[in-house]
Amino acid sequence: MAALLDLGAAQLSSVTDSPRLEAEILLAHALDRPRSFLHAWPRREVETGARRHYVALVTRRRDGEPVAYLTGRKEFWSLELAVNRHTLIPRPETELLVEQALALLPAGGPCRVVDLGTGSGAIALALARERPAWTVVACERCPRALATARANARTLGLLARVEFRSSDWCSALANDAPYDLICANPPYVREQDPRLEADVLRFEPETALIAGPEGLEDLRAIARQARGHLRPGGWLLLEHGDDQETAVAGLLEKAGYEAIEDLRDYAGRPRLARARWPGP
């Protein structure tokens, strides 16, 4: 196994800053074993079928395909989630949104929260895990992504704590009582953005990435729609691109929100807009 790992790491060194780690993840996946198995048995021979599978995975990764899509798994908020080509890969910076949601509302209260564009269910499931007393609604317009989110909830034992709805942003909330918080990590990449050619982005679903010529179409739509579903004093949290801080603040102000603030991610980049609907 050690020789296979060395070979894989060498081939991946041009596409990742963590070639050894990724080689280990891919070999463990090919063997259907935990990574600890590789360290416990470094001299163990790998059967031909597993070897071929591993080589194929390394080749696909070398060609730019994300590790999460190769393994079908991604960790977020210490939850292991199934992901696929119909879902955006959850990013570490999105955990900032979860942190803010948990901080804004009382832990033990009967709070009502919506996650718009839930994808794999990462945000909704993290909130449901941390706050069993909350009502969490997860909305998604892609049927296959919604099915993935439901499957993740079932696997994690959270299916009873999250209500999943097929919805184009707030369309499925029309008959609901007002919510305390609405959050979203919507598409915010500009059309023709050079980052779309980056290895990871070119494999992810365009509908989860692109939002018009300025990358603001979905952010603007959510800001407008959410105000009809928030209680007075309710909160809106929107993840956005690191160069969209001013534009997002402007569209929130135009939509009538107050207490608008932008928060930086762990890398110090503008990442999350926080705004309150007027009220006590």
C-alpha positions as CSV (number, residue, x, y, z in Angstrom):
1,M,0.0,0.0,0.0
2,A,2.9,2.4,0.8
3,A,4.1,2.2,-2.8
4,L,0.6,2.9,-4.2
5,L,0.2,5.9,-1.9
6,D,3.6,7.3,-3.0
7,L,2.6,6.9,-6.6
8,G,-0.8,8.5,-6.1
9,A,0.7,11.4,-4.1
10,A,3.2,12.0,-6.9
11,Q,0.5,12.2,-9.5
12,L,-1.7,14.5,-7.5
13,S,1.1,16.9,-6.5
14,S,0.2,19.2,-9.4
15,V,-3.5,19.6,-8.6
16,T,-3.7,19.8,-4.8
17,D,-1.8,21.2,-1.8
18,S,-2.5,17.9,0.1
19,P,-1.5,15.2,-2.4
20,R,-0.6,12.6,0.3
21,L,-3.9,13.1,2.2
22,E,-5.9,12.9,-0.9
23,A,-4.1,9.8,-2.0
24,E,-4.9,8.2,1.3
25,I,-8.6,9.2,1.1
26,L,-8.9,7.7,-2.4
27,L,-7.1,4.4,-1.5
28,A,-9.2,4.0,1.6
29,H,-12.3,4.5,-0.5
30,A,-11.1,2.0,-3.1
31,L,-10.5,-0.5,-0.3
32,D,-13.8,0.4,1.6
33,R,-11.7,0.9,4.7
34,P,-10.9,3.8,7.1
35,R,-7.7,5.7,6.6
36,S,-6.4,4.2,9.8
37,F,-6.3,0.8,8.1
38,L,-3.6,2.2,5.7
39,H,-1.4,3.2,8.6
40,A,-1.9,0.0,10.4
41,W,-1.0,-2.2,7.4
42,P,1.3,-0.2,5.2
43,R,3.0,-3.3,3.7
44,R,-0.2,-5.1,2.9
45,E,-0.8,-6.1,-0.7
46,V,-3.7,-4.5,-2.5
47,E,-5.9,-6.8,-4.6
48,T,-6.0,-6.2,-8.3
49,G,-9.6,-5.0,-8.4
50,A,-9.0,-2.4,-5.6
51,R,-5.7,-1.4,-7.2
52,R,-7.4,-0.7,-10.6
53,H,-10.2,1.3,-8.8
54,Y,-7.6,3.4,-7.0
55,V,-5.6,4.1,-10.1
56,A,-8.8,5.2,-11.9
57,L,-9.7,7.5,-9.0
58,V,-6.3,9.1,-9.0
59,T,-6.5,9.6,-12.7
60,R,-9.9,11.3,-12.4
61,R,-8.6,13.5,-9.5
62,R,-5.6,14.4,-11.5
63,D,-7.9,15.6,-14.2
64,G,-9.6,17.9,-11.7
65,E,-12.6,16.0,-10.4
66,P,-13.2,16.9,-6.7
67,V,-12.4,14.3,-4.1
68,A,-15.9,14.7,-2.7
69,Y,-17.5,13.6,-5.9
70,L,-15.1,10.7,-6.3
71,T,-15.9,9.3,-2.8
72,G,-19.5,10.6,-2.7
73,R,-18.9,12.0,0.8
74,K,-18.1,15.3,2.4
75,E,-17.8,16.3,6.0
76,F,-19.6,19.5,7.2
77,W,-20.1,20.6,10.8
78,S,-18.8,17.1,11.8
79,L,-21.6,15.5,9.8
80,E,-20.7,13.1,7.1
81,L,-22.9,13.9,4.1
82,A,-23.5,12.2,0.8
83,V,-22.9,14.5,-2.2
84,N,-23.1,14.0,-5.9
85,R,-23.1,15.9,-9.2
86,H,-26.6,17.3,-8.3
87,T,-25.4,19.0,-5.1
88,L,-22.9,21.7,-4.4
89,I,-20.0,20.5,-2.3
90,P,-20.3,22.0,1.2
91,R,-17.4,24.4,2.0
92,P,-15.8,25.1,5.4
93,E,-16.6,28.8,5.1
94,T,-20.3,28.1,5.1
95,E,-20.0,26.9,8.7
96,L,-19.9,30.7,9.5
97,L,-23.5,30.8,8.5
98,V,-24.4,28.0,10.9
99,E,-22.5,29.7,13.7
100,Q,-24.4,33.0,13.1
101,A,-27.8,31.3,13.0
102,L,-27.0,29.5,16.3
103,A,-25.9,32.8,17.9
104,L,-28.8,34.9,16.8
105,L,-31.7,32.8,18.2
106,P,-32.3,31.3,21.6
107,A,-31.1,27.7,21.9
108,G,-34.1,26.4,23.8
109,G,-36.8,28.4,22.2
110,P,-39.4,27.2,19.7
111,C,-37.7,29.1,16.8
112,R,-38.7,28.7,13.2
113,V,-35.9,28.6,10.6
114,V,-35.7,28.1,6.8
115,D,-32.7,27.0,4.7
116,L,-33.3,28.0,1.1
117,G,-31.5,26.0,-1.6
118,T,-30.5,23.3,0.9
119,G,-28.6,21.1,-1.7
120,S,-27.1,18.2,0.3
121,G,-28.9,19.5,3.4
122,A,-25.7,20.7,5.1
123,I,-27.0,23.9,6.7
124,A,-30.4,22.5,7.7
125,L,-29.0,19.3,9.2
126,A,-26.3,21.1,11.1
127,L,-29.0,23.4,12.7
128,A,-31.3,20.5,13.4
129,R,-28.5,18.6,15.1
130,E,-27.5,21.6,17.3
131,R,-31.1,22.8,18.1
132,P,-33.6,20.0,18.6
133,A,-36.3,22.4,19.8
134,W,-36.2,24.4,16.5
135,T,-38.5,23.9,13.6
136,V,-36.3,23.6,10.5
137,V,-37.6,23.8,7.0
138,A,-35.3,23.0,4.0
139,C,-36.3,24.1,0.6
140,E,-34.7,22.9,-2.7
141,R,-35.9,23.2,-6.4
142,C,-33.7,20.4,-7.8
143,P,-35.6,17.1,-7.2
144,R,-32.4,15.0,-7.1
145,A,-30.6,17.3,-4.7
146,L,-33.7,17.3,-2.4
147,A,-33.7,13.5,-2.5
148,T,-30.0,13.6,-1.5
149,A,-30.8,15.9,1.4
150,R,-33.6,13.6,2.6
151,A,-31.3,10.6,2.4
152,N,-28.7,12.4,4.5
153,A,-31.2,13.3,7.1
154,R,-32.3,9.7,7.3
155,T,-28.7,8.4,7.6
156,L,-28.0,10.9,10.4
157,G,-31.2,10.2,12.3
158,L,-32.5,13.7,11.7
159,L,-35.4,13.1,9.3
160,A,-38.0,13.8,12.0
161,R,-36.4,17.2,12.8
162,V,-36.3,18.7,9.3
163,E,-39.2,19.3,6.9
164,F,-38.0,19.1,3.3
165,R,-40.0,21.0,0.6
166,S,-39.7,21.3,-3.1
167,S,-39.5,25.1,-3.6
168,D,-38.1,27.8,-5.8
169,W,-36.7,29.9,-3.0
170,C,-39.7,31.0,-0.9
171,S,-42.5,29.7,-3.1
172,A,-43.4,26.8,-0.7
173,L,-43.7,29.1,2.3
174,A,-46.8,31.0,1.2
175,N,-49.2,29.6,3.9
176,D,-46.7,29.4,6.8
177,A,-46.5,31.5,9.9
178,P,-43.6,34.0,9.9
179,Y,-40.1,32.7,10.5
180,D,-37.5,33.8,12.9
181,L,-34.6,33.3,10.5
182,I,-34.2,32.6,6.8
183,C,-30.7,31.6,5.5
184,A,-29.2,30.6,2.2
185,N,-26.0,29.9,0.4
186,P,-27.4,30.6,-3.1
187,P,-25.7,30.8,-6.5
188,Y,-23.5,34.0,-6.6
189,V,-21.0,33.4,-9.3
190,R,-21.1,35.7,-12.3
191,E,-21.6,34.5,-15.8
192,Q,-18.3,34.3,-17.6
193,D,-16.4,34.4,-14.3
194,P,-13.0,32.9,-15.0
195,R,-13.3,30.8,-11.8
196,L,-15.9,28.7,-13.6
197,E,-13.0,27.1,-15.4
198,A,-11.3,26.1,-12.2
199,D,-11.0,22.4,-11.7
200,V,-13.6,22.1,-8.9
201,L,-16.2,24.5,-10.2
202,R,-16.4,23.0,-13.6
203,F,-17.7,19.8,-12.1
204,E,-20.4,21.3,-9.9
205,P,-23.9,21.9,-11.1
206,E,-24.2,25.3,-12.9
207,T,-27.6,26.0,-11.3
208,A,-26.0,25.9,-7.9
209,L,-23.3,28.4,-9.0
210,I,-24.3,30.9,-11.6
211,A,-26.6,33.8,-10.9
212,G,-26.7,36.2,-13.9
213,P,-24.1,38.7,-15.2
214,E,-23.3,40.1,-11.8
215,G,-23.9,37.0,-9.7
216,L,-26.6,38.8,-7.8
217,E,-29.9,37.6,-9.3
218,D,-30.6,34.9,-6.7
219,L,-29.4,37.1,-3.8
220,R,-31.7,39.8,-4.9
221,A,-34.6,37.5,-5.3
222,I,-34.2,36.0,-1.9
223,A,-33.9,39.4,-0.2
224,R,-37.2,40.4,-1.8
225,Q,-39.1,37.2,-1.1
226,A,-37.8,36.6,2.4
227,R,-39.2,39.9,3.8
228,G,-42.7,38.5,3.3
229,H,-42.0,35.5,5.5
230,L,-39.9,36.9,8.3
231,R,-41.5,38.0,11.6
232,P,-40.8,41.6,12.6
233,G,-37.3,41.5,14.0
234,G,-36.5,38.3,12.1
235,W,-33.1,37.7,10.6
236,L,-31.8,37.0,7.0
237,L,-28.4,35.4,6.5
238,L,-26.9,35.3,3.0
239,E,-23.6,33.9,1.9
240,H,-22.0,35.7,-1.0
241,G,-18.9,36.1,-3.0
242,D,-15.9,37.8,-1.5
243,D,-16.2,40.8,-3.9
244,Q,-19.9,41.3,-3.4
245,E,-20.0,42.9,0.1
246,T,-21.1,46.4,-1.1
247,A,-23.5,45.2,-3.7
248,V,-25.3,42.8,-1.3
249,A,-25.5,45.5,1.4
250,G,-27.1,47.8,-1.2
251,L,-29.7,45.4,-2.3
252,L,-30.6,44.5,1.3
253,E,-31.0,48.2,2.1
254,K,-33.1,48.8,-1.0
255,A,-35.4,45.8,0.0
256,G,-36.0,47.5,3.4
257,Y,-33.8,45.6,5.8
258,E,-32.0,47.2,8.7
259,A,-29.0,46.4,11.0
260,I,-27.1,45.3,7.8
261,E,-23.7,43.9,8.6
262,D,-21.2,41.8,6.7
263,L,-19.1,39.2,8.3
264,R,-15.7,37.7,7.2
265,D,-14.9,34.1,6.8
266,Y,-12.0,32.2,8.4
267,A,-9.7,33.5,5.7
268,G,-10.6,37.1,6.4
269,R,-12.7,37.6,3.3
270,P,-16.2,39.2,3.2
271,R,-18.6,36.2,3.1
272,L,-21.8,36.5,5.0
273,A,-24.5,39.3,5.0
274,R,-26.6,39.6,8.1
275,A,-29.7,41.7,8.1
276,R,-32.9,42.2,10.2
277,W,-36.4,42.8,9.0
278,P,-37.7,45.9,10.9
279,G,-39.6,45.3,14.1
280,P,-39.1,45.0,17.8
